[in-house]
Amino acid sequence: MGLPGLIVFNKPYGVLSQFTPEGRWRGLKDFIDLPGVYVAGRLDADSEGLLLLTRDGKLQARIADPRFKMEKTYWVQVEGVPGEAALQSLRRGVALNDGLSLPARASLMPAPPALWPRDPPVRVRQSIPTGWIELSIREGRNRQVRRMTAAVGFPTLRLIRAAVGPYSLDGLAQGHWREADAGLAAAA
């Protein structure tokens, strides 16, 4: 059996989108022992969830390059509970220090079902409630989702990428990976 063409990985908090660890952050080599696979799109060490890896350079570019506008969906736990005005701002596009973001799909959501505990846990302040937003974007600026929620007055506490195009976390435990159909990316 050959090497898989596309890997779907549920990246834990504190893991870099690279195989080599740095400082306090772990690397992917602690979870994935496959030669010749590379990350297709990054996810910050303090973010969790879906990370795609492949050994196909063209597929890697198709997934990671914003020109292809592959939608990325995030579950975002924020400080406070956003109202319709904040969600509308996200839907229109938010002014960031590097320009206006593209319009996003944004809606309130309940806490994701069967969500794994984060280590370390998210800080909780008894006097301030938290809410969850499902946010889908088609660009990938540095720390964009965090900057977007902060710009509308709701700082991000926890960020989980749930889907990239046709690929999702569905049923994938944190720290685990599975092979996926690489042909779906071409159709997306």
N, C-alpha and C positions, 0 to 999 in steps of 0.2 A: 504494500500500500504506500502511495506517495505522500508527500507532505500536503497538508491542506492548503487550498488557495486563499481562503479567508478565515480569519479567526475572530470570533465575537468574545470579548472578555469583559467581565464585570469587575472593574478596577476599584479596589478599596481606597479609602482616604489614606493619605500619606505615602502613596506610591507614585513615582514619576512615570511619565510616558516615554520611558527609555529603559533599556535593560540594565544599565549601570546605576547603582545607588549613588547618591550625593548627600553628604552631610547627614541630617537626620531623616532624610527620605529614602525609602526602599526603592529598588528597581524591579522591572518586570521579570528579571531572571529568577526571582523568588517564586514566581507563579507559572511561567511559561518556559518550557525547556525544548524549544523547537529552533533548529538552525535556519538562518536566512529569512526570517520574517521581520517586517518593519512596521512601525506605527503609521496608520493612515488617518491623520488628524490627531491633534494633541488634546489632552485633558489635564488641567493643572493638578499638582499633587494634593491640593486641599479640596479637590472635587472628586466625586465618585461616579461610578456607573460605566456605561458602554464605551468601550475602546475597541476599535477595529485594527487588526494587523493583517498584513499580507506579504507575500514574496513577489507579487506582480507590480512592477513600477507603474505601469499604466493604470492599473486599478487603484493603486495608492494615490495617484494624482487625481483621478476621477472623484474619489471620496473626499480628499482633503482640499482640493482647489475650490475657492469660493465662486469661480466662474461657472462651475457646474451647478451651483445653488442647491446642493443636496440638503434638505431640511434636517435640522437637528432639534430634537425635543428634549426639554429639561424639566425636571421637577425641582422647584425652588422653594425651600422653606425660608420665609422672610420674617423679619421682626415687625410685628404689627399685622393687621389684616387689611389688605388693600381694598379700596372701594372701586366703583366703576370708573371714576375719573382717572385713577392711576392705571387701570387696565387699558383704558382708551388711549392714554399717552403711549403705552407700550405698543399698542396696535398701530398707532400713527407713525411711530419712530421717535426716538429720544435723542435729544442733543447731548452728545458726549464730547470730551475734549479733543477727539480726533474726527469730529463731524457727526452728522445726523445718522443714527442707525436706520437700517431698513425697517419697514413695518414688520411687526411680529404677530403671531397668533398668541393671545394671552387670555387665560381664564383662571378663576379660582378653582381649586380642586380640594377634595378631602386629602388627608395624609395618605400617601401611597399604601396600598394593601401589602401585607407581608413584608414590610420594610425592615431590613436588617438594622441592628443597632450600630451606631457609628462609634469608632474608637479613635480618639477620645469623644465622649458625648458632646453634643451641641450645648453651649451655655444657655441656660434658661433663666429668665428674669421673671419672678413671680408677678410683678406689676405690669408686664407687657406681654400680651398674647402673641402667638405666632400664627401665620397662615401659610398656605401652600398655593403656588401658582404653577400652572403648566404653561411653559413658554416655548414657542417654536420659532427658530430664526433660520435665515438662509445665508448668513455670513459668519465669520469666525474671527472677530478681532480679539486681541488680548484681553482676557477677563471680561469679555463683553456682557455676559448675562449679569454678573455681579455689578458692573457699572450701570447697566440699565435699571436694575431694581433700586439701586441707591439713588439714581437720578430722579426717580418718581417717589422717593421718600421711604422706601422699604428695603433696608439693608439685607443682603443675603446672609443667612445663617448656615444653610446646608444646600449644596448643589449636586444634583444627580442627573447625569445625562441618561435618558431613558431610551432614546432612539436616534439613529442616523439613517435617513432615507428609509428603506424597507427593513432595516435591521433593528432589533429591539432586545431589551433585557429579558423578555418573557421567560420566566421560569429558571433563569440562570442565577445560581447562588453567588454571593460576593466572593471574589478571589478565584472563581472558576471560569473556564473558557469552553467553547464548543466550536466545531467547524460550521461554516455557513455557506450558502450558495452564492458564490462570487458573481454569478450571472445576474443577480438581482440589481447590483449596482449599475450595470450598463443600462438596465431598463428604467432606472429611477430618474 
